[in-house]
Amino acid sequence: MATLLLFHDDALIDALAARHLGPLGAVRSPQRERLAETLLCRPRCGHHASEGQ
């Protein structure tokens, strides 16, 4: 993560996104949206998604 912040490596960002977010492509749209929302909430809420609601 530090490398990403320091060097803004676009290839690294793309590789991480494909690796970690790629599986969401196999999930149906309504579920995918809920999962994406949960994933975005996690870092904002100190890793406790239930606290962000």
N, CA and C of each residue as an Amber inpcrd file, in Angstrom:
protein
   159
   0.8180000  -1.1830000   0.0000000   0.0000000   0.0000000   0.0000000
   0.8680000   1.2550000   0.0000000   1.9700000   1.2170000   0.7210000
   2.8580000   2.3790000   0.7580000   3.4130000   2.6910000  -0.6240000
   3.7640000   1.6610000  -1.3780000   4.2660000   1.8550000  -2.7390000
   3.2160000   2.5460000  -3.5840000   1.9830000   2.1390000  -3.4270000
   0.8850000   2.7220000  -4.1780000   0.7600000   4.2080000  -3.8660000
   0.8400000   4.5520000  -2.5990000   0.7010000   5.9490000  -2.1910000
   1.8900000   6.8030000  -2.6200000   3.0730000   6.2480000  -2.5090000
   4.2770000   7.0180000  -2.8240000   4.5010000   7.2050000  -4.3180000
   4.2760000   6.1580000  -5.0880000   4.6380000   6.1920000  -6.5010000
   3.4520000   6.2600000  -7.4510000   2.2380000   6.1160000  -6.9370000
   1.0340000   6.1140000  -7.7640000   1.2630000   5.2680000  -9.0180000
   1.5510000   4.0100000  -8.7750000   1.8590000   3.0540000  -9.8370000
   0.5570000   2.5280000 -10.4510000   0.2150000   3.0370000 -11.6520000
  -1.0390000   2.6600000 -12.2980000  -1.1260000   1.1610000 -12.5760000
  -0.0220000   0.5390000 -12.9600000  -0.0260000  -0.9010000 -13.2360000
  -0.3150000  -1.6820000 -11.9540000   0.2500000  -1.2370000 -10.8460000
   0.0000000  -1.8920000  -9.5620000  -1.4560000  -1.7090000  -9.1260000
  -1.9890000  -0.5210000  -9.3170000  -3.3860000  -0.2600000  -8.9860000
  -4.2990000  -1.1680000  -9.8020000  -4.0390000  -1.2810000 -11.0980000
  -4.8480000  -2.1430000 -11.9650000  -4.7540000  -3.6010000 -11.5460000
  -3.5520000  -4.0510000 -11.2180000  -3.3610000  -5.4470000 -10.8090000
  -4.0900000  -5.7470000  -9.4950000  -4.0000000  -4.8310000  -8.5460000
  -4.6950000  -5.0190000  -7.2630000  -6.2110000  -5.0010000  -7.4450000
  -6.6870000  -4.0910000  -8.2710000  -8.1280000  -4.0190000  -8.5190000
  -8.6230000  -5.3000000  -9.1750000  -7.9070000  -5.7900000 -10.1760000
  -8.3170000  -7.0190000 -10.8520000  -8.2950000  -8.2060000  -9.8990000
  -7.2930000  -8.2680000  -9.0680000  -7.1650000  -9.3960000  -8.1480000
  -8.2460000  -9.3900000  -7.0730000  -8.4990000  -8.2200000  -6.5070000
  -9.4040000  -8.1540000  -5.3610000 -10.8520000  -7.8550000  -5.7370000
 -11.0710000  -7.1430000  -6.8270000 -12.4340000  -6.7870000  -7.2020000
 -12.9700000  -7.6300000  -8.3520000 -12.0900000  -8.3400000  -9.0460000
 -12.4930000  -9.1780000 -10.1730000 -13.5970000 -10.1640000  -9.8440000
 -13.5240000 -10.8430000  -8.6960000 -14.5780000 -11.8070000  -8.3550000
 -15.9730000 -11.1860000  -8.2490000 -16.0700000  -9.8870000  -8.0320000
 -17.3820000  -9.2440000  -7.9710000 -18.1090000  -9.3280000  -9.3090000
 -17.3680000  -9.4940000 -10.3980000 -17.9750000  -9.5950000 -11.7190000
 -18.8640000 -10.8170000 -11.8680000 -18.6460000 -11.8470000 -11.0580000
 -19.4320000 -13.0760000 -11.1400000 -20.6970000 -13.0130000 -10.2790000
 -20.8540000 -11.9380000  -9.5220000 -21.9960000 -11.7970000  -8.6220000
 -23.0890000 -10.9810000  -9.3330000 -24.3460000 -11.3540000  -9.1100000
 -25.4600000 -10.6160000  -9.7150000 -25.4520000  -9.1610000  -9.2680000
 -25.9960000  -8.2970000 -10.1270000 -25.9360000  -6.8530000  -9.9190000
 -26.3940000  -6.3800000  -8.5430000 -27.5840000  -6.7380000  -8.0470000
 -27.9910000  -6.2140000  -6.7290000 -27.0390000  -6.6390000  -5.6100000
 -26.5920000  -7.8850000  -5.6530000 -25.6580000  -8.3660000  -4.6280000
 -24.3070000  -7.6680000  -4.7790000 -23.8710000  -7.4730000  -6.0160000
 -22.5890000  -6.8310000  -6.2730000 -22.5740000  -5.4260000  -5.6940000
 -23.6780000  -4.7010000  -5.8460000 -23.7570000  -3.3350000  -5.3150000
 -23.6690000  -3.3250000  -3.7880000 -24.3620000  -4.2660000  -3.1340000
 -24.2970000  -4.3490000  -1.6670000 -22.9000000  -4.7190000  -1.1990000
 -22.2750000  -5.6760000  -1.8950000 -20.9140000  -6.0760000  -1.5160000
 -19.9310000  -4.9330000  -1.7080000 -20.0590000  -4.2160000  -2.8110000
 -19.1690000  -3.0820000  -3.0620000 -19.3480000  -2.0080000  -1.9970000
 -20.5940000  -1.7530000  -1.6030000 -20.8650000  -0.7730000  -0.5520000
 -20.2090000  -1.1900000   0.7680000 -20.3150000  -2.4770000   1.0880000
 -19.6960000  -2.9950000   2.3060000 -18.1810000  -2.8650000   2.2430000
 -17.6090000  -3.1980000   1.0930000 -16.1560000  -3.0930000   0.9410000
 -15.6800000  -1.6550000   1.0790000 -16.4470000  -0.7060000   0.5740000
 -16.0710000   0.7040000   0.7040000 -16.2300000   1.2020000   2.1370000
 -17.2000000   0.6770000   2.8350000 -17.4500000   1.1020000   4.2170000
 -16.3670000   0.5990000   5.1630000 -15.8330000  -0.5460000   4.8630000
 -14.8800000  -1.1790000   5.7770000 -13.7220000  -0.2620000   6.1750000
 -12.9770000   0.3130000   5.2230000 -11.8610000   1.1790000   5.6630000
 -12.3280000   2.4770000   6.3170000 -13.5040000   2.9530000   5.9370000
 -14.0190000   4.1900000   6.5290000 -14.4750000   4.0000000   7.9700000
 -14.8610000   2.7870000   8.3050000 -15.4590000   2.5170000   9.6200000
 -14.5300000   1.7170000  10.5250000 -13.2640000   1.7250000  10.2630000
 -12.3350000   0.9880000  11.1040000 -12.5420000  -0.5090000  11.0300000
 -12.8780000  -1.0000000   9.8560000 -13.0600000  -2.4250000   9.5960000
 -14.3140000  -3.0080000  10.2280000 -15.2680000  -2.1630000  10.5940000
 -16.5290000  -2.6320000  11.1650000 -17.6700000  -2.0690000  10.3340000
 -18.0460000  -2.7660000   9.2680000 -19.0550000  -2.2780000   8.3410000
 -20.3820000  -1.9790000   9.0150000 -20.7470000  -2.7300000  10.0550000
 -22.0380000  -2.5130000  10.7170000 -22.1010000  -1.1500000  11.4130000
 -20.9700000  -0.5710000  11.7550000 -20.9530000   0.7330000  12.4200000
 -21.2230000   1.8680000  11.4670000 -21.0530000   1.6310000  10.1480000
 -21.2350000   2.6970000   9.1740000 -22.6690000   2.9010000   8.7420000
 -23.5720000   2.1040000   9.2620000 -24.9630000   2.2060000   8.8160000
 -25.7870000   3.0130000   9.7600000
